[in-house]
Amino acid sequence: MARYSSEELMSRLKFTVGVCLSFTLMGIVFVVLYALIFVTQPIGVQSPNDAEFFKLITPIATFLTGILSGIMIGKTSDDKPVNDKEDDNKPLLAD
């Protein structure tokens, strides 16, 4: 059995969570589009059930989008900051 480093495990976890959240978000988008396009609505008004459905789906989709972007942008604890201390000792202008 292969042992993975913590960086490899974190990368795999990010990938798995990202894929799951992406499929969930795509599912929500397709269900909403289906409800808008193919379900017959009363003329002039929106069905009360659909109004409540959209009230519920909007924060869920926003939350999933925020989580997904946070996971993809976020750093792991193993990420090392760039070390610029060597450049601090160099003069800015050459004589």
C-alpha positions as CSV (number, residue, x, y, z in Angstrom):
1,M,0.0,0.0,0.0
2,A,1.4,3.4,-1.0
3,R,1.8,6.1,1.5
4,Y,0.9,9.6,0.4
5,S,2.5,12.8,1.7
6,S,0.2,15.3,3.4
7,E,0.4,17.5,0.3
8,E,-0.8,14.7,-1.9
9,L,-3.6,13.8,0.5
10,M,-4.7,17.5,0.6
11,S,-4.6,17.7,-3.2
12,R,-6.7,14.6,-3.5
13,L,-9.2,15.9,-0.9
14,K,-9.5,19.2,-2.7
15,F,-10.1,17.4,-6.0
16,T,-12.7,15.1,-4.5
17,V,-14.6,17.9,-2.7
18,G,-14.4,20.1,-5.7
19,V,-15.8,17.5,-8.0
20,C,-18.6,16.7,-5.6
21,L,-19.6,20.3,-5.2
22,S,-19.3,21.0,-8.9
23,F,-21.7,18.2,-9.7
24,T,-24.1,19.4,-7.0
25,L,-24.0,22.9,-8.4
26,M,-24.5,21.7,-11.9
27,G,-27.5,19.6,-10.8
28,I,-29.1,22.6,-9.1
29,V,-28.6,24.7,-12.2
30,F,-30.1,22.0,-14.5
31,V,-33.1,21.5,-12.2
32,V,-33.7,25.2,-12.1
33,L,-33.4,25.5,-15.9
34,Y,-35.8,22.6,-16.3
35,A,-38.3,24.1,-14.0
36,L,-38.1,27.4,-15.9
37,I,-38.2,26.0,-19.4
38,F,-40.4,22.8,-19.3
39,V,-42.8,23.2,-16.4
40,T,-46.0,25.0,-17.3
41,Q,-46.6,28.1,-15.2
42,P,-49.9,30.0,-14.6
43,I,-50.3,32.9,-17.0
44,G,-49.1,36.2,-15.6
45,V,-47.9,34.9,-12.2
46,Q,-45.4,32.5,-10.8
47,S,-46.6,29.4,-8.9
48,P,-46.3,29.7,-5.1
49,N,-44.4,26.4,-5.0
50,D,-41.9,27.6,-7.6
51,A,-41.4,30.9,-5.7
52,E,-40.6,29.0,-2.5
53,F,-38.3,26.6,-4.5
54,F,-36.3,29.5,-5.9
55,K,-36.1,31.2,-2.5
56,L,-34.6,28.0,-1.2
57,I,-32.3,27.2,-4.1
58,T,-30.7,30.7,-4.4
59,P,-28.8,30.7,-1.1
60,I,-27.8,27.1,-1.5
61,A,-26.3,27.7,-4.9
62,T,-24.5,30.9,-3.7
63,F,-23.1,29.0,-0.7
64,L,-21.8,26.1,-2.9
65,T,-20.2,28.6,-5.3
66,G,-18.5,30.3,-2.4
67,I,-17.2,27.0,-0.9
68,L,-16.0,25.8,-4.3
69,S,-14.1,29.0,-5.0
70,G,-12.6,29.0,-1.4
71,I,-11.4,25.4,-1.8
72,M,-9.8,26.1,-5.1
73,I,-8.1,29.4,-4.0
74,G,-7.2,28.3,-0.5
75,K,-3.7,27.5,0.6
76,T,-2.7,24.4,2.5
77,S,-0.7,24.6,5.7
78,D,2.2,23.1,3.8
79,D,2.4,26.1,1.4
80,K,5.5,28.1,2.1
81,P,5.5,31.9,1.6
82,V,7.9,33.4,-0.8
83,N,11.2,34.4,0.9
84,D,12.2,37.9,-0.2
85,K,14.8,38.5,2.6
86,E,17.7,37.9,0.3
87,D,16.6,40.8,-1.9
88,D,16.3,43.2,1.1
89,N,20.1,43.5,1.4
90,K,20.6,44.5,-2.3
91,P,20.9,48.2,-3.0
92,L,18.1,49.7,-5.1
93,L,20.4,51.8,-7.3
94,A,23.8,50.7,-8.6
95,D,26.5,53.3,-8.3
